[in-house]
Amino acid sequence: MEIKRNILLNPGPATTTDTVKLAQVVPDICPREKEFVGIMREIEDGLLQIVHADPEKFAAVLFCGSGTINLDICLNSLLPADKKALIINNGAYSSRAVEICEYYGLDHINLKQPIDRQPDLAAVEQALQENPDVALVYVTHHETGTGLLNPVREIGALAHRYGAILVTDTTSTYAMRPIDIEADNIDFCMASAQKGIMAVTGLSFIVGRRSVIEASAAYPKRSYYCNLYMQYDYFMKHGEMHFTPPVQVIYATRQALKEYFAEGEQAKWDRHFRVYRALRGGLERLGFRIYIPDEISSGLVAAALYPDDANWDFGKVHDYCYERGFTIYPGKVEKKGMFRLCSLGAIDEPDVKAFFEVFEAALAEYGVSVPVRYE
Ligand SMILES: *Cc1c(COP(=O)(O)O)cnc(C)c1O
């Protein structure tokens, strides 16, 4: 079977291998069969191993949904009654966590920080000092909207010093940047199958501390479908998801995990970083300004400011590239014109080279002057 290969430079879902795509084509099976339960266990083990989590202390809990379901579940399930969440908010994804707190009426502090730099750790510590009832500190590891990397290990150390757990949204770093869950002071991290592990959409998972999940059995139940303890408990007893799993996605995920371990943690990160360097370098050669300085960038996303050129039209450039098999993506910052090129997925330097040929042709086609100009 010939499947057209598209290069997705958007922040996930990412370019997949044909072997992962085709792993979804399997004989029909009822997910309650023992054979399927075995596959679920294999996947759980793999998900723990990716962040070097000790299976005695940590569990991987799977859900059917996109990555945002994890934010929802962690926040609504892991906050004890009469306690507060501290949300470190320096981007669109942490703002989403704040909105979730608002929807559930969870007591929280929205610690707003500038979106173009790492948070002020002294401000985090002050919030913890002034609010001894904070039980959960929340931070986004990588704000995918800008490419900013947050210092999770330092924030986790602070959370622990003040008796709180650290929940971190690692959706856009997990299985790309190496994470060591305990060394990085993380109690809960999360991702979805279509990002770092390069599988397909529809499966999300949380890797977290068993003792905390078990304690959360006594916390207020704020959602029926999206409760972490309920899903964990069912997994422990039956080895599978409480409700119907995304069957074909599970097969693709199993294949993607095999490919992850075959490539290896360090080699895979080296590849993503090499692609990022090529993307960022290519943009800078054309004169584009990148929003986040290299030193605090995730090494996975280059967000370029729109040039001040009347001929620049993101939509047209996007369509030109899309018709030729390359997807670029708008930014996620209010009132700032930006687009993003991301190094997720099964791509490498030759793909970036091929992309820039098309991208430069698009700029020429629409009369955007190169190097691009800013006022
Ligand atoms: C992709 C992503 C999510 C999840 O987004 P969905 O559209 O629900 O898959 C959450 N957090 C971060 C940081 C992400 O990059």
The ligand as an SDF file (V2000), in Angstrom:
LIG
                    3D

 15 15  0  0  0  0  0  0  0  0999 V2000
   -1.0000   19.4110   22.3780 C   0  0  0  0  0  0  0  0  0  0  0  0
   -0.9780   19.8830   23.7660 C   0  0  0  0  0  0  0  0  0  0  0  0
   -2.0400   19.6200   24.6350 C   0  0  0  0  0  0  0  0  0  0  0  0
   -3.2920   18.8960   24.2150 C   0  0  0  0  0  0  0  0  0  0  0  0
   -3.9930   19.4400   23.1620 O   0  0  0  0  0  0  0  0  0  0  0  0
   -5.1510   18.5860   22.4560 P   0  0  0  0  0  0  0  0  0  0  0  0
   -5.5680   19.4670   21.3240 O   0  0  0  0  0  0  0  0  0  0  0  0
   -6.2170   18.3440   23.4380 O   0  0  0  0  0  0  0  0  0  0  0  0
   -4.5060   17.3090   22.0060 O   0  0  0  0  0  0  0  0  0  0  0  0
   -1.9060   20.0130   25.9490 C   0  0  0  0  0  0  0  0  0  0  0  0
   -0.8160   20.6450   26.3860 N   0  0  0  0  0  0  0  0  0  0  0  0
    0.2340   20.9280   25.5880 C   0  0  0  0  0  0  0  0  0  0  0  0
    1.4110   21.6170   26.1530 C   0  0  0  0  0  0  0  0  0  0  0  0
    0.1800   20.5560   24.2450 C   0  0  0  0  0  0  0  0  0  0  0  0
    1.2200   20.8190   23.4430 O   0  0  0  0  0  0  0  0  0  0  0  0
  1  2  1  0
  2  3  1  0
  2 14  2  0
  3  4  1  0
  3 10  2  0
  4  5  1  0
  5  6  1  0
  6  7  2  0
  6  8  1  0
  6  9  1  0
 10 11  1  0
 11 12  2  0
 12 13  1  0
 12 14  1  0
 14 15  1  0
M  END
$$$$
